[in-house]
Amino acid sequence: MTRLDQARRSVREFLKLMSGDAAPEWRTCYSTDGTDEPTGLAPACTDEGHDEDDGSVYVCCPEPVVECESYKLAEYLVALLNADREGGAR
C-alpha cells in the first residue's frame, strides 16, 4: 500500500466520523468573516434549507471546515478532493 493509499484510508475513517460520509463532495466556503473570496473548504451541505450557491458555513454544515487563507488554494484543493472522489478511489 502506498503512502497516498494509507493517507486516503486514514482520512476517510476520520471523515466518516466527522461528516457521516467517507468521501464527501467538497465545496469552497467562507470560513472567516470579511473575506471577499471563499478561502476555506468544507464538505457540501445537504440540508434542504442551505442553498448550494451559498458559500457560508452554518450549524447544518458537516465538519471539517478547513481555512486555506487563499481562495486559489481552496479552489485547487476542492478540485483535487472531488477528482479523487469521482475517480473511484473510495
PyMOL commands that set and color helices and strands:
alter all, ss='L'
color gray80, all
select helices_A, chain A and resi 3-19+71-86
alter helices_A, ss='H'
color red, helices_A
select strands_A, chain A and resi 26-29+40-43+66-67
alter strands_A, ss='S'
color yellow, strands_A
deselect
rebuild
show_as cartoon
